[in-house]
Amino acid sequence: QDPRVDGLQQQVQAFVASAGQAGLLRREVFARIWAMAHQALCKTAPPLDHLNLGASIPHFSEPWFCCAEPTDQQLQSF
């Protein structure tokens, strides 16, 4: 086990929860997670600007990026 992986997971989960509340676009959320993952590796994240991600795809109206694990907000509701 690598505690850095657990630390990154906690950072990503906290960010995704706040991003959902802030109404960030999915592209913005992905870009930030992309940067966080590279930072955890002590590497510079390649820019995403040049990528053609194509047309917008259908999505759910609620943020459920990590639905396998309950969010802190969901746990507090019990």
Biopython code that builds the backbone (N, CA, C, O; Angstrom):
import numpy as np
from Bio.PDB.StructureBuilder import StructureBuilder

atoms = [
    (1, "GLN", "N", (0.829, -1.184, 0.000)),
    (1, "GLN", "CA", (0.000, 0.000, 0.000)),
    (1, "GLN", "C", (0.868, 1.240, 0.000)),
    (1, "GLN", "O", (1.925, 1.280, 0.631)),
    (2, "ASP", "N", (0.416, 2.234, -0.704)),
    (2, "ASP", "CA", (1.115, 3.501, -0.803)),
    (2, "ASP", "C", (0.201, 4.590, -0.247)),
    (2, "ASP", "O", (-0.828, 4.895, -0.851)),
    (3, "PRO", "N", (0.555, 5.176, 0.884)),
    (3, "PRO", "CA", (-0.307, 6.196, 1.490)),
    (3, "PRO", "C", (-0.503, 7.419, 0.596)),
    (3, "PRO", "O", (-1.461, 8.170, 0.780)),
    (4, "ARG", "N", (0.387, 7.625, -0.361)),
    (4, "ARG", "CA", (0.223, 8.759, -1.277)),
    (4, "ARG", "C", (-1.007, 8.580, -2.160)),
    (4, "ARG", "O", (-1.657, 9.555, -2.537)),
    (5, "VAL", "N", (-1.321, 7.322, -2.488)),
    (5, "VAL", "CA", (-2.510, 7.053, -3.298)),
    (5, "VAL", "C", (-3.761, 7.415, -2.504)),
    (5, "VAL", "O", (-4.687, 8.025, -3.040)),
    (6, "ASP", "N", (-3.786, 7.039, -1.228)),
    (6, "ASP", "CA", (-4.927, 7.392, -0.378)),
    (6, "ASP", "C", (-5.049, 8.903, -0.235)),
    (6, "ASP", "O", (-6.153, 9.446, -0.247)),
    (7, "GLY", "N", (-3.914, 9.579, -0.100)),
    (7, "GLY", "CA", (-3.929, 11.039, 0.002)),
    (7, "GLY", "C", (-4.472, 11.687, -1.258)),
    (7, "GLY", "O", (-5.259, 12.631, -1.189)),
    (8, "LEU", "N", (-4.051, 11.180, -2.412)),
    (8, "LEU", "CA", (-4.550, 11.712, -3.683)),
    (8, "LEU", "C", (-6.047, 11.459, -3.808)),
    (8, "LEU", "O", (-6.789, 12.334, -4.254)),
    (9, "GLN", "N", (-6.493, 10.277, -3.418)),
    (9, "GLN", "CA", (-7.925, 9.961, -3.494)),
    (9, "GLN", "C", (-8.727, 10.929, -2.638)),
    (9, "GLN", "O", (-9.784, 11.394, -3.065)),
    (10, "GLN", "N", (-8.250, 11.240, -1.446)),
    (10, "GLN", "CA", (-8.955, 12.171, -0.568)),
    (10, "GLN", "C", (-8.987, 13.574, -1.166)),
    (10, "GLN", "O", (-10.004, 14.264, -1.093)),
    (11, "GLN", "N", (-7.873, 13.993, -1.756)),
    (11, "GLN", "CA", (-7.825, 15.311, -2.391)),
    (11, "GLN", "C", (-8.789, 15.388, -3.573)),
    (11, "GLN", "O", (-9.515, 16.369, -3.733)),
    (12, "VAL", "N", (-8.787, 14.343, -4.395)),
    (12, "VAL", "CA", (-9.669, 14.328, -5.561)),
    (12, "VAL", "C", (-11.126, 14.308, -5.118)),
    (12, "VAL", "O", (-11.951, 15.031, -5.676)),
    (13, "GLN", "N", (-11.451, 13.491, -4.124)),
    (13, "GLN", "CA", (-12.830, 13.409, -3.650)),
    (13, "GLN", "C", (-13.298, 14.751, -3.107)),
    (13, "GLN", "O", (-14.412, 15.182, -3.404)),
    (14, "ALA", "N", (-12.468, 15.413, -2.318)),
    (14, "ALA", "CA", (-12.833, 16.720, -1.768)),
    (14, "ALA", "C", (-13.009, 17.744, -2.888)),
    (14, "ALA", "O", (-13.951, 18.536, -2.873)),
    (15, "PHE", "N", (-12.102, 17.719, -3.850)),
    (15, "PHE", "CA", (-12.209, 18.663, -4.964)),
    (15, "PHE", "C", (-13.477, 18.427, -5.771)),
    (15, "PHE", "O", (-14.187, 19.376, -6.102)),
    (16, "VAL", "N", (-13.769, 17.167, -6.093)),
    (16, "VAL", "CA", (-14.948, 16.856, -6.903)),
    (16, "VAL", "C", (-16.220, 17.299, -6.187)),
    (16, "VAL", "O", (-17.138, 17.821, -6.820)),
    (17, "ALA", "N", (-16.278, 17.098, -4.882)),
    (17, "ALA", "CA", (-17.450, 17.537, -4.120)),
    (17, "ALA", "C", (-17.601, 19.055, -4.200)),
    (17, "ALA", "O", (-18.703, 19.559, -4.418)),
    (18, "SER", "N", (-16.505, 19.777, -4.024)),
    (18, "SER", "CA", (-16.586, 21.239, -4.076)),
    (18, "SER", "C", (-16.849, 21.726, -5.501)),
    (18, "SER", "O", (-17.535, 22.730, -5.697)),
    (19, "ALA", "N", (-16.312, 21.027, -6.486)),
    (19, "ALA", "CA", (-16.531, 21.412, -7.883)),
    (19, "ALA", "C", (-17.996, 21.251, -8.261)),
    (19, "ALA", "O", (-18.548, 22.067, -9.000)),
    (20, "GLY", "N", (-18.619, 20.204, -7.753)),
    (20, "GLY", "CA", (-20.039, 19.999, -8.020)),
    (20, "GLY", "C", (-20.881, 21.107, -7.426)),
    (20, "GLY", "O", (-21.823, 21.589, -8.056)),
    (21, "GLN", "N", (-20.544, 21.511, -6.213)),
    (21, "GLN", "CA", (-21.278, 22.592, -5.554)),
    (21, "GLN", "C", (-21.029, 23.928, -6.244)),
    (21, "GLN", "O", (-21.915, 24.782, -6.284)),
    (22, "ALA", "N", (-19.824, 24.110, -6.789)),
    (22, "ALA", "CA", (-19.474, 25.363, -7.457)),
    (22, "ALA", "C", (-19.993, 25.422, -8.894)),
    (22, "ALA", "O", (-19.960, 26.477, -9.527)),
    (23, "GLY", "N", (-20.469, 24.292, -9.403)),
    (23, "GLY", "CA", (-21.004, 24.258, -10.754)),
    (23, "GLY", "C", (-19.947, 24.304, -11.844)),
    (23, "GLY", "O", (-20.208, 24.801, -12.940)),
    (24, "LEU", "N", (-18.750, 23.790, -11.555)),
    (24, "LEU", "CA", (-17.697, 23.774, -12.568)),
    (24, "LEU", "C", (-18.067, 22.840, -13.714)),
    (24, "LEU", "O", (-18.761, 21.842, -13.518)),
    (25, "LEU", "N", (-17.603, 23.170, -14.889)),
    (25, "LEU", "CA", (-17.817, 22.314, -16.051)),
    (25, "LEU", "C", (-17.008, 21.034, -15.910)),
    (25, "LEU", "O", (-15.958, 21.024, -15.268)),
    (26, "ARG", "N", (-17.496, 19.956, -16.509)),
    (26, "ARG", "CA", (-16.785, 18.677, -16.425)),
    (26, "ARG", "C", (-15.375, 18.780, -16.988)),
    (26, "ARG", "O", (-14.457, 18.138, -16.478)),
    (27, "ARG", "N", (-15.194, 19.572, -18.026)),
    (27, "ARG", "CA", (-13.859, 19.754, -18.599)),
    (27, "ARG", "C", (-12.920, 20.399, -17.573)),
    (27, "ARG", "O", (-11.750, 20.028, -17.482)),
    (28, "GLU", "N", (-13.434, 21.364, -16.802)),
    (28, "GLU", "CA", (-12.629, 22.019, -15.764)),
    (28, "GLU", "C", (-12.279, 21.038, -14.650)),
    (28, "GLU", "O", (-11.162, 21.040, -14.134)),
    (29, "VAL", "N", (-13.242, 20.206, -14.290)),
    (29, "VAL", "CA", (-13.004, 19.204, -13.248)),
    (29, "VAL", "C", (-11.933, 18.221, -13.715)),
    (29, "VAL", "O", (-11.006, 17.909, -12.968)),
    (30, "PHE", "N", (-12.058, 17.737, -14.943)),
    (30, "PHE", "CA", (-11.075, 16.799, -15.468)),
    (30, "PHE", "C", (-9.692, 17.425, -15.514)),
    (30, "PHE", "O", (-8.711, 16.784, -15.136)),
    (31, "ALA", "N", (-9.597, 18.663, -15.970)),
    (31, "ALA", "CA", (-8.298, 19.333, -16.076)),
    (31, "ALA", "C", (-7.632, 19.455, -14.712)),
    (31, "ALA", "O", (-6.420, 19.279, -14.595)),
    (32, "ARG", "N", (-8.408, 19.753, -13.690)),
    (32, "ARG", "CA", (-7.832, 19.888, -12.348)),
    (32, "ARG", "C", (-7.386, 18.527, -11.818)),
    (32, "ARG", "O", (-6.311, 18.427, -11.227)),
    (33, "ILE", "N", (-8.176, 17.491, -12.012)),
    (33, "ILE", "CA", (-7.782, 16.149, -11.567)),
    (33, "ILE", "C", (-6.546, 15.692, -12.339)),
    (33, "ILE", "O", (-5.658, 15.062, -11.765)),
    (34, "TRP", "N", (-6.480, 15.997, -13.618)),
    (34, "TRP", "CA", (-5.321, 15.692, -14.461)),
    (34, "TRP", "C", (-4.072, 16.321, -13.846)),
    (34, "TRP", "O", (-3.034, 15.670, -13.724)),
    (35, "ALA", "N", (-4.182, 17.588, -13.462)),
    (35, "ALA", "CA", (-3.048, 18.291, -12.860)),
    (35, "ALA", "C", (-2.689, 17.705, -11.495)),
    (35, "ALA", "O", (-1.509, 17.561, -11.177)),
    (36, "MET", "N", (-3.692, 17.367, -10.688)),
    (36, "MET", "CA", (-3.442, 16.796, -9.362)),
    (36, "MET", "C", (-2.707, 15.461, -9.469)),
    (36, "MET", "O", (-1.777, 15.198, -8.707)),
    (37, "ALA", "N", (-3.121, 14.626, -10.410)),
    (37, "ALA", "CA", (-2.484, 13.315, -10.576)),
    (37, "ALA", "C", (-1.027, 13.469, -10.998)),
    (37, "ALA", "O", (-0.153, 12.768, -10.489)),
    (38, "HIS", "N", (-0.770, 14.371, -11.915)),
    (38, "HIS", "CA", (0.612, 14.593, -12.346)),
    (38, "HIS", "C", (1.452, 15.209, -11.225)),
    (38, "HIS", "O", (2.620, 14.859, -11.053)),
    (39, "GLN", "N", (0.857, 16.115, -10.476)),
    (39, "GLN", "CA", (1.575, 16.723, -9.354)),
    (39, "GLN", "C", (1.961, 15.654, -8.331)),
    (39, "GLN", "O", (3.054, 15.701, -7.768)),
    (40, "ALA", "N", (1.072, 14.696, -8.089)),
    (40, "ALA", "CA", (1.366, 13.614, -7.148)),
    (40, "ALA", "C", (2.555, 12.779, -7.614)),
    (40, "ALA", "O", (3.257, 12.180, -6.800)),
    (41, "LEU", "N", (2.776, 12.744, -8.913)),
    (41, "LEU", "CA", (3.914, 12.014, -9.485)),
    (41, "LEU", "C", (5.153, 12.893, -9.620)),
    (41, "LEU", "O", (6.187, 12.454, -10.124)),
    (42, "CYS", "N", (5.037, 14.142, -9.161)),
    (42, "CYS", "CA", (6.124, 15.128, -9.299)),
    (42, "CYS", "C", (6.464, 15.360, -10.770)),
    (42, "CYS", "O", (7.628, 15.511, -11.142)),
    (43, "LYS", "N", (5.428, 15.383, -11.585)),
    (43, "LYS", "CA", (5.597, 15.619, -13.015)),
    (43, "LYS", "C", (4.734, 16.805, -13.432)),
    (43, "LYS", "O", (3.742, 17.130, -12.780)),
    (44, "THR", "N", (5.125, 17.431, -14.508)),
    (44, "THR", "CA", (4.332, 18.512, -15.075)),
    (44, "THR", "C", (3.269, 17.907, -15.985)),
    (44, "THR", "O", (3.570, 17.094, -16.860)),
    (45, "ALA", "N", (2.042, 18.310, -15.769)),
    (45, "ALA", "CA", (0.947, 17.782, -16.589)),
    (45, "ALA", "C", (1.021, 18.368, -17.991)),
    (45, "ALA", "O", (1.133, 19.584, -18.146)),
    (46, "PRO", "N", (0.959, 17.522, -19.014)),
    (46, "PRO", "CA", (0.909, 18.046, -20.379)),
    (46, "PRO", "C", (-0.356, 18.888, -20.556)),
    (46, "PRO", "O", (-1.395, 18.566, -19.981)),
    (47, "PRO", "N", (-0.279, 19.946, -21.336)),
    (47, "PRO", "CA", (-1.469, 20.783, -21.529)),
    (47, "PRO", "C", (-2.577, 20.017, -22.246)),
    (47, "PRO", "O", (-2.324, 19.165, -23.098)),
    (48, "LEU", "N", (-3.787, 20.342, -21.878)),
    (48, "LEU", "CA", (-4.947, 19.709, -22.508)),
    (48, "LEU", "C", (-5.548, 20.593, -23.595)),
    (48, "LEU", "O", (-6.476, 20.174, -24.287)),
    (49, "ASP", "N", (-5.036, 21.794, -23.751)),
    (49, "ASP", "CA", (-5.616, 22.757, -24.685)),
    (49, "ASP", "C", (-5.668, 22.248, -26.119)),
    (49, "ASP", "O", (-6.608, 22.552, -26.854)),
    (50, "HIS", "N", (-4.677, 21.488, -26.515)),
    (50, "HIS", "CA", (-4.599, 21.043, -27.903)),
    (50, "HIS", "C", (-5.515, 19.857, -28.211)),
    (50, "HIS", "O", (-5.679, 19.485, -29.373)),
    (51, "LEU", "N", (-6.099, 19.275, -27.192)),
    (51, "LEU", "CA", (-6.937, 18.099, -27.417)),
    (51, "LEU", "C", (-8.301, 18.502, -27.957)),
    (51, "LEU", "O", (-8.924, 19.440, -27.459)),
    (52, "ASN", "N", (-8.749, 17.803, -28.956)),
    (52, "ASN", "CA", (-10.092, 18.001, -29.459)),
    (52, "ASN", "C", (-10.961, 16.936, -28.806)),
    (52, "ASN", "O", (-10.937, 15.771, -29.204)),
    (53, "LEU", "N", (-11.716, 17.339, -27.815)),
    (53, "LEU", "CA", (-12.522, 16.385, -27.066)),
    (53, "LEU", "C", (-13.864, 16.115, -27.735)),
    (53, "LEU", "O", (-14.660, 15.324, -27.229)),
    (54, "GLY", "N", (-14.117, 16.756, -28.853)),
    (54, "GLY", "CA", (-15.339, 16.496, -29.591)),
    (54, "GLY", "C", (-16.548, 17.189, -28.989)),
    (54, "GLY", "O", (-16.428, 18.064, -28.132)),
    (55, "ALA", "N", (-17.700, 16.780, -29.456)),
    (55, "ALA", "CA", (-18.955, 17.377, -29.010)),
    (55, "ALA", "C", (-19.253, 16.978, -27.570)),
    (55, "ALA", "O", (-18.763, 15.967, -27.067)),
    (56, "SER", "N", (-20.053, 17.787, -26.940)),
    (56, "SER", "CA", (-20.484, 17.490, -25.578)),
    (56, "SER", "C", (-21.285, 16.191, -25.573)),
    (56, "SER", "O", (-22.060, 15.925, -26.492)),
    (57, "ILE", "N", (-21.092, 15.398, -24.540)),
    (57, "ILE", "CA", (-21.812, 14.131, -24.443)),
    (57, "ILE", "C", (-22.913, 14.245, -23.396)),
    (57, "ILE", "O", (-22.797, 15.050, -22.472)),
    (58, "PRO", "N", (-23.967, 13.467, -23.518)),
    (58, "PRO", "CA", (-25.028, 13.501, -22.511)),
    (58, "PRO", "C", (-24.479, 13.113, -21.138)),
    (58, "PRO", "O", (-23.532, 12.333, -21.032)),
    (59, "HIS", "N", (-25.086, 13.666, -20.098)),
    (59, "HIS", "CA", (-24.634, 13.362, -18.742)),
    (59, "HIS", "C", (-25.784, 13.543, -17.761)),
    (59, "HIS", "O", (-26.792, 14.181, -18.064)),
    (60, "PHE", "N", (-25.610, 12.970, -16.588)),
    (60, "PHE", "CA", (-26.604, 13.113, -15.531)),
    (60, "PHE", "C", (-26.556, 14.521, -14.969)),
    (60, "PHE", "O", (-25.541, 15.207, -15.083)),
    (61, "SER", "N", (-27.637, 14.944, -14.370)),
    (61, "SER", "CA", (-27.712, 16.308, -13.849)),
    (61, "SER", "C", (-27.116, 16.445, -12.452)),
    (61, "SER", "O", (-27.036, 17.555, -11.925)),
    (62, "GLU", "N", (-26.703, 15.352, -11.852)),
    (62, "GLU", "CA", (-26.082, 15.435, -10.530)),
    (62, "GLU", "C", (-24.660, 14.893, -10.602)),
    (62, "GLU", "O", (-24.379, 13.990, -11.390)),
    (63, "PRO", "N", (-23.755, 15.442, -9.779)),
    (63, "PRO", "CA", (-22.367, 14.979, -9.825)),
    (63, "PRO", "C", (-22.234, 13.615, -9.148)),
    (63, "PRO", "O", (-22.505, 13.482, -7.955)),
    (64, "TRP", "N", (-21.829, 12.636, -9.887)),
    (64, "TRP", "CA", (-21.645, 11.285, -9.324)),
    (64, "TRP", "C", (-20.338, 10.702, -9.828)),
    (64, "TRP", "O", (-20.280, 9.530, -10.200)),
    (65, "PHE", "N", (-19.291, 11.514, -9.840)),
    (65, "PHE", "CA", (-18.007, 11.096, -10.385)),
    (65, "PHE", "C", (-17.452, 9.849, -9.696)),
    (65, "PHE", "O", (-16.829, 9.013, -10.351)),
    (66, "CYS", "N", (-17.662, 9.717, -8.419)),
    (66, "CYS", "CA", (-17.082, 8.597, -7.659)),
    (66, "CYS", "C", (-18.198, 7.881, -6.914)),
    (66, "CYS", "O", (-18.186, 7.821, -5.685)),
    (67, "CYS", "N", (-19.149, 7.343, -7.640)),
    (67, "CYS", "CA", (-20.336, 6.795, -6.988)),
    (67, "CYS", "C", (-20.075, 5.479, -6.265)),
    (67, "CYS", "O", (-20.937, 5.030, -5.510)),
    (68, "ALA", "N", (-18.934, 4.850, -6.462)),
    (68, "ALA", "CA", (-18.643, 3.606, -5.759)),
    (68, "ALA", "C", (-18.368, 3.866, -4.283)),
    (68, "ALA", "O", (-18.569, 2.984, -3.448)),
    (69, "GLU", "N", (-17.922, 5.041, -3.968)),
    (69, "GLU", "CA", (-17.637, 5.421, -2.585)),
    (69, "GLU", "C", (-18.580, 6.550, -2.197)),
    (69, "GLU", "O", (-18.779, 7.478, -2.982)),
    (70, "PRO", "N", (-19.165, 6.493, -1.007)),
    (70, "PRO", "CA", (-20.027, 7.605, -0.593)),
    (70, "PRO", "C", (-19.200, 8.868, -0.360)),
    (70, "PRO", "O", (-18.046, 8.805, 0.066)),
    (71, "THR", "N", (-19.807, 9.998, -0.645)),
    (71, "THR", "CA", (-19.139, 11.272, -0.391)),
    (71, "THR", "C", (-19.256, 11.606, 1.090)),
    (71, "THR", "O", (-20.067, 11.014, 1.802)),
    (72, "ASP", "N", (-18.457, 12.543, 1.548)),
    (72, "ASP", "CA", (-18.560, 12.986, 2.941)),
    (72, "ASP", "C", (-19.955, 13.523, 3.222)),
    (72, "ASP", "O", (-20.515, 13.287, 4.292)),
    (73, "GLN", "N", (-20.516, 14.248, 2.254)),
    (73, "GLN", "CA", (-21.857, 14.796, 2.421)),
    (73, "GLN", "C", (-22.885, 13.672, 2.594)),
    (73, "GLN", "O", (-23.788, 13.785, 3.423)),
    (74, "GLN", "N", (-22.755, 12.601, 1.825)),
    (74, "GLN", "CA", (-23.676, 11.476, 1.958)),
    (74, "GLN", "C", (-23.515, 10.792, 3.308)),
    (74, "GLN", "O", (-24.510, 10.420, 3.929)),
    (75, "LEU", "N", (-22.290, 10.619, 3.769)),
    (75, "LEU", "CA", (-22.057, 9.976, 5.061)),
    (75, "LEU", "C", (-22.609, 10.806, 6.208)),
    (75, "LEU", "O", (-23.127, 10.254, 7.178)),
    (76, "GLN", "N", (-22.506, 12.113, 6.111)),
    (76, "GLN", "CA", (-23.001, 12.986, 7.173)),
    (76, "GLN", "C", (-24.522, 12.987, 7.248)),
    (76, "GLN", "O", (-25.087, 13.338, 8.284)),
    (77, "SER", "N", (-25.192, 12.599, 6.168)),
    (77, "SER", "CA", (-26.650, 12.623, 6.164)),
    (77, "SER", "C", (-27.271, 11.461, 6.943)),
    (77, "SER", "O", (-28.479, 11.452, 7.179)),
    (78, "PHE", "N", (-26.456, 10.484, 7.344)),
    (78, "PHE", "CA", (-26.989, 9.344, 8.105)),
    (78, "PHE", "C", (-27.171, 9.690, 9.554)),
    (78, "PHE", "O", (-27.610, 8.850, 10.339)),
]
sb = StructureBuilder()
sb.init_structure("model")
sb.init_model(0)
sb.init_chain("A")
sb.init_seg("    ")
for serial, (resi, resn, name, xyz) in enumerate(atoms, 1):
    if name == "N":
        sb.init_residue(resn, " ", resi, " ")
    sb.init_atom(name, np.array(xyz, "f"), 0.0, 1.0, " ", f" {name:<3s}", serial, name[0])
structure = sb.get_structure()
